[in-house]
Amino acid sequence: MKALIRSALAELAATAGVLRYAERSLRNTLTVLCYHRVLPEEQRKAYHDPDLVVTPEVFRAHCRLLAERYTVERLDVALSKWQSGDRPARPLAAITFDDGYRDNFRYAAPILNEFGLRGTFYVIAGLVDSEELPWYDTMGAAWRMLATADEPTAKQVLAEAKGLSPQERAAWVERLRSRAGELPIVDDDHIMTSAQVRALADAGHEIGSHTMTHPLLPQCDDATLAIEIARSRRILADLCGREIVGLCYPNGDSDDRVHREVVAAGYGYATSMQPGTNEPPTFDKLRVRRWFINQDRLAARDGSASDALLRMELSGVSQRLFARKRAA
């Protein structure tokens, strides 16, 4: 029922010109989209958190609309233009991907290229060229194998795991892995290879850091924090042969101590999971706001990608109507 109401409101807002008016007000702002994975529907349904996945068909529809209605740049370029006062006729936007999965290279990058767009890919540097999964994917895959129907979902258990200490969480994930045995992993589930990361950079996409191992940074001790933030930047810079300007906080979590380390490591900006557009009076380069893109929330009544719902989301109308909360 909620989906039907959202879809009906979006179509009404589009027909009445509300979205066109809201988009005109974006000319002085910077809009940043946050994606994670792009996978065919069967793989999307098999993933432990489908909210983090869009299909290639949906991503193509999003790119088409963005190319039509926004000036899309990689985030480092968009930030430079926006902060210098450059205001193109269409509002500035950037497309970002967290984690750096191989499906980003296989599915997302070719679609971006179709529309002449360039994106920003935040890569878990310590897992490049590795067959090791991020800890949350190991947990999610193991939990889906072990859990019974009446137990919490992998997404719910993952939220609880984030409240553990790093040592407790690592031990718990290892116990799950041991109990589950061989996990149903495919190539797309791994972080990109060095050749794939270099190819994206050579094609004009931005590579940013998503730390070494994707910890919750405020939980790290000082030495670990420095390694996660500074070493990941150096590794990716050496890999790409280019300066790494941006960092994405794992899970969006940061605090003043983390921000100081980000500045000390030489980053120019860092992205959060705080929803909303970036506006001059409140802009913070260490807490860049992004819209978390959820395929189901932005689907029309027939399940296809809804232009009206995406427009309503990116213009901030959805946030005002539905009091949108911070994404997990």
C-alpha positions as CSV (number, residue, x, y, z in Angstrom):
1,M,0.0,0.0,0.0
2,K,2.8,2.4,0.8
3,A,4.4,1.8,-2.5
4,L,1.1,2.5,-4.3
5,I,0.7,5.7,-2.4
6,R,4.3,6.8,-3.2
7,S,3.9,6.0,-6.8
8,A,0.6,7.8,-7.1
9,L,2.0,10.9,-5.3
10,A,5.0,11.0,-7.6
11,E,2.9,10.8,-10.7
12,L,0.7,13.6,-9.4
13,A,3.7,15.7,-8.5
14,A,5.1,15.3,-11.9
15,T,1.9,16.1,-13.7
16,A,1.2,19.1,-11.6
17,G,4.7,20.6,-12.2
18,V,5.8,20.2,-8.6
19,L,8.9,18.2,-9.5
20,R,9.9,20.6,-12.2
21,Y,9.6,23.5,-9.7
22,A,11.6,21.5,-7.1
23,E,14.3,20.7,-9.7
24,R,14.7,24.3,-10.6
25,S,15.6,25.0,-7.0
26,L,18.5,22.6,-7.2
27,R,20.6,24.8,-9.4
28,N,22.7,26.1,-6.4
29,T,23.1,22.6,-4.9
30,L,25.1,19.4,-5.4
31,T,23.2,16.1,-5.7
32,V,25.1,12.9,-4.9
33,L,23.7,9.4,-5.5
34,C,24.9,6.4,-3.5
35,Y,24.8,2.9,-5.1
36,H,26.4,-0.3,-3.9
37,R,25.9,-3.2,-6.3
38,V,24.4,-3.7,-9.8
39,L,23.3,-7.3,-10.5
40,P,20.8,-9.3,-12.5
41,E,17.5,-9.9,-10.7
42,E,18.2,-13.5,-9.7
43,Q,21.5,-12.5,-8.1
44,R,19.8,-9.5,-6.5
45,K,17.2,-11.7,-4.8
46,A,19.9,-14.1,-3.6
47,Y,22.0,-11.4,-1.9
48,H,21.6,-11.1,1.8
49,D,20.5,-7.4,1.5
50,P,18.7,-6.7,-1.8
51,D,18.2,-3.1,-0.7
52,L,21.9,-2.6,-1.6
53,V,21.4,-3.9,-5.2
54,V,19.8,-2.5,-8.3
55,T,19.5,-4.4,-11.6
56,P,21.2,-3.3,-14.8
57,E,17.8,-2.4,-16.2
58,V,17.0,-0.1,-13.3
59,F,20.5,1.5,-13.3
60,R,20.2,2.1,-17.0
61,A,16.9,3.9,-16.5
62,H,18.4,6.0,-13.7
63,C,21.4,7.0,-15.9
64,R,19.1,8.0,-18.7
65,L,17.1,10.3,-16.5
66,L,20.2,11.8,-14.9
67,A,21.8,12.4,-18.3
68,E,18.6,14.2,-19.3
69,R,18.0,16.4,-16.2
70,Y,21.4,16.8,-14.5
71,T,25.0,17.8,-15.3
72,V,26.7,14.6,-14.2
73,E,30.3,14.6,-13.2
74,R,32.6,12.4,-11.1
75,L,32.3,13.6,-7.5
76,D,35.8,15.2,-7.3
77,V,35.1,17.2,-10.5
78,A,31.6,18.1,-9.4
79,L,32.8,19.3,-6.0
80,S,35.6,21.4,-7.6
81,K,33.2,23.1,-10.0
82,W,30.5,23.6,-7.4
83,Q,32.8,25.1,-4.8
84,S,34.3,27.4,-7.3
85,G,30.8,28.8,-8.0
86,D,30.2,27.1,-11.4
87,R,26.5,26.7,-11.8
88,P,25.6,24.9,-15.1
89,A,22.1,25.2,-16.6
90,R,21.2,21.8,-15.2
91,P,22.0,21.0,-11.5
92,L,25.2,19.2,-10.7
93,A,25.1,15.6,-9.7
94,A,27.5,12.7,-9.1
95,I,27.0,8.9,-9.1
96,T,29.0,7.0,-6.4
97,F,29.4,3.3,-5.6
98,D,30.5,2.0,-2.2
99,D,32.8,-1.0,-1.7
100,G,34.1,-1.6,-5.3
101,Y,32.5,-4.9,-6.2
102,R,33.4,-6.6,-9.5
103,D,29.8,-6.2,-10.6
104,N,30.5,-2.4,-10.7
105,F,33.0,-3.1,-13.4
106,R,31.0,-5.7,-15.2
107,Y,27.6,-4.0,-15.2
108,A,27.7,-0.4,-14.0
109,A,30.7,1.0,-15.9
110,P,29.4,-0.1,-19.3
111,I,26.0,1.5,-18.6
112,L,27.7,4.7,-17.5
113,N,29.7,4.7,-20.7
114,E,26.5,4.3,-22.8
115,F,25.3,7.7,-21.6
116,G,28.8,9.3,-21.6
117,L,28.8,9.5,-17.8
118,R,31.6,9.1,-15.3
119,G,31.2,7.8,-11.8
120,T,33.1,7.6,-8.5
121,F,34.0,4.1,-7.1
122,Y,35.1,3.8,-3.4
123,V,37.2,0.7,-3.2
124,I,38.0,-1.4,-0.2
125,A,41.8,-1.3,-0.8
126,G,42.8,-4.2,1.3
127,L,40.6,-6.6,-0.7
128,V,41.7,-5.7,-4.2
129,D,43.0,-8.9,-5.9
130,S,41.6,-10.9,-3.0
131,E,39.1,-13.8,-2.9
132,E,38.3,-12.8,0.7
133,L,34.8,-11.2,1.1
134,P,34.1,-8.1,3.1
135,W,33.2,-9.2,6.6
136,Y,29.5,-8.3,6.3
137,D,29.1,-10.4,3.1
138,T,30.7,-13.4,4.8
139,M,28.3,-12.9,7.7
140,G,25.3,-12.4,5.4
141,A,26.0,-15.4,3.2
142,A,26.6,-17.7,6.2
143,W,23.5,-16.5,8.0
144,R,21.3,-17.2,5.0
145,M,22.6,-20.8,4.9
146,L,22.2,-21.4,8.6
147,A,19.1,-19.4,9.7
148,T,15.7,-21.0,10.0
149,A,12.5,-19.3,8.8
150,D,11.6,-18.0,12.2
151,E,15.0,-16.4,12.9
152,P,15.9,-12.7,12.1
153,T,17.0,-11.8,8.6
154,A,20.6,-11.4,7.7
155,K,20.0,-7.6,7.4
156,Q,18.6,-7.5,11.0
157,V,21.5,-9.6,12.3
158,L,24.0,-7.4,10.5
159,A,22.6,-4.3,12.2
160,E,23.1,-6.0,15.6
161,A,26.7,-7.1,14.7
162,K,27.6,-3.5,14.1
163,G,27.1,-2.9,17.8
164,L,29.8,-5.4,18.8
165,S,33.4,-4.5,19.3
166,P,35.7,-5.2,16.4
167,Q,37.2,-8.2,18.2
168,E,33.8,-9.6,19.1
169,R,32.4,-9.1,15.6
170,A,35.4,-10.7,13.9
171,A,35.2,-13.8,16.2
172,W,31.4,-14.1,15.6
173,V,31.8,-13.9,11.8
174,E,34.5,-16.5,11.9
175,R,32.3,-18.8,13.9
176,L,29.5,-18.4,11.4
177,R,31.8,-19.0,8.5
178,S,33.1,-22.2,10.2
179,R,29.6,-23.5,10.8
180,A,28.3,-22.7,7.3
181,G,31.2,-24.3,5.4
182,E,31.6,-23.5,1.8
183,L,29.6,-20.3,0.9
184,P,27.7,-19.8,-2.4
185,I,30.0,-17.1,-3.7
186,V,30.3,-16.0,-7.3
187,D,32.9,-13.8,-9.0
188,D,30.7,-10.6,-8.8
189,D,30.7,-10.9,-5.0
190,H,34.4,-10.1,-4.7
191,I,36.1,-6.7,-4.7
192,M,37.6,-5.6,-8.0
193,T,41.0,-6.7,-9.2
194,S,43.8,-4.2,-9.6
195,A,43.4,-4.4,-13.4
196,Q,39.7,-3.5,-13.2
197,V,40.4,-0.6,-10.8
198,R,43.1,0.7,-13.2
199,A,40.8,0.3,-16.2
200,L,38.1,2.4,-14.5
201,A,40.6,5.1,-13.6
202,D,42.0,5.0,-17.2
203,A,38.5,5.4,-18.6
204,G,38.1,8.6,-16.6
205,H,36.2,7.4,-13.6
206,E,37.2,8.5,-10.1
207,I,38.7,6.0,-7.7
208,G,38.2,6.8,-4.0
209,S,39.0,4.9,-0.8
210,H,36.6,2.9,1.3
211,T,39.4,2.1,3.8
212,M,41.5,-1.1,4.0
213,T,39.0,-3.5,5.4
214,H,35.7,-1.7,5.9
215,P,35.7,-1.3,9.7
216,L,33.4,1.0,11.6
217,L,36.0,3.8,11.9
218,P,34.9,5.3,15.3
219,Q,35.6,1.9,16.9
220,C,39.2,1.8,15.7
221,D,42.1,2.6,17.9
222,D,44.4,5.4,16.7
223,A,47.0,3.1,15.0
224,T,44.3,1.1,13.2
225,L,42.5,4.2,12.2
226,A,45.7,5.6,10.5
227,I,46.3,2.4,8.6
228,E,42.7,2.2,7.4
229,I,42.6,5.8,6.2
230,A,46.1,6.7,5.1
231,R,47.4,3.3,3.8
232,S,44.3,2.7,1.7
233,R,44.9,6.1,0.0
234,R,48.5,5.3,-0.8
235,I,47.7,1.8,-2.1
236,L,45.0,3.1,-4.4
237,A,47.1,6.0,-5.6
238,D,50.0,3.6,-6.5
239,L,47.6,1.3,-8.2
240,C,45.9,4.0,-10.3
241,G,48.9,6.3,-10.8
242,R,46.6,9.2,-9.7
243,E,45.9,11.1,-6.6
244,I,43.1,9.8,-4.4
245,V,41.0,12.7,-3.3
246,G,37.9,11.1,-1.7
247,L,37.1,8.8,1.1
248,C,33.8,7.1,1.9
249,Y,33.1,6.2,5.5
250,P,32.1,2.6,5.9
251,N,28.5,2.5,7.1
252,G,28.6,6.3,7.0
253,D,30.1,6.3,10.5
254,S,32.5,9.0,11.5
255,D,33.4,11.4,14.4
256,D,35.8,14.3,15.0
257,R,38.7,12.0,15.6
258,V,38.1,10.3,12.2
259,H,37.7,13.6,10.5
260,R,41.1,14.8,11.8
261,E,42.7,11.6,10.4
262,V,41.0,12.1,7.1
263,V,42.5,15.6,6.8
264,A,45.9,14.5,8.0
265,A,46.0,11.8,5.4
266,G,45.5,14.4,2.6
267,Y,42.0,13.7,1.4
268,G,40.0,16.5,-0.1
269,Y,36.6,15.3,0.9
270,A,34.7,12.4,2.5
271,T,31.2,11.1,2.0
272,S,28.6,10.2,4.6
273,M,25.3,8.4,4.5
274,Q,23.3,11.4,5.6
275,P,20.6,12.0,3.1
276,G,19.9,15.2,1.3
277,T,21.4,17.6,-1.3
278,N,24.5,19.6,-0.5
279,E,23.8,23.4,-0.1
280,P,26.3,26.2,0.4
281,P,25.2,27.4,3.9
282,T,25.5,23.9,5.5
283,F,28.0,22.1,3.3
284,D,30.8,20.2,5.0
285,K,33.5,18.6,2.8
286,L,34.0,15.9,5.5
287,R,30.3,15.0,5.6
288,V,29.1,15.1,2.0
289,R,25.5,14.2,1.8
290,R,24.2,11.5,-0.5
291,W,20.9,10.0,-1.5
292,F,20.9,6.2,-0.8
293,I,19.3,4.5,-3.9
294,N,16.8,1.8,-3.1
295,Q,15.4,0.0,-6.1
296,D,12.1,-1.1,-4.5
297,R,11.4,2.3,-3.0
298,L,11.8,3.9,-6.5
299,A,9.8,1.4,-8.4
300,A,6.5,2.1,-10.3
301,R,3.4,0.1,-9.6
302,D,4.5,-2.5,-12.2
303,G,7.9,-2.9,-10.6
304,S,9.8,-1.0,-13.3
305,A,12.0,2.1,-12.5
306,S,9.9,5.1,-12.0
307,D,11.2,8.4,-13.4
308,A,8.8,10.4,-11.2
309,L,9.8,8.6,-8.0
310,L,13.6,9.1,-8.7
311,R,12.9,12.8,-9.5
312,M,10.9,13.1,-6.3
313,E,13.7,11.5,-4.3
314,L,16.6,13.6,-5.7
315,S,14.7,16.9,-5.5
316,G,14.1,16.3,-1.8
317,V,10.3,16.1,-2.1
318,S,10.2,12.5,-0.8
319,Q,12.3,13.5,2.2
320,R,9.9,16.3,3.0
321,L,6.7,14.2,2.4
322,F,7.8,11.0,4.1
323,A,10.4,12.3,6.7
324,R,13.1,10.1,5.1
325,K,15.5,8.8,7.7
326,R,19.2,8.1,7.5
327,A,20.0,5.0,5.4
328,A,21.6,2.0,7.3
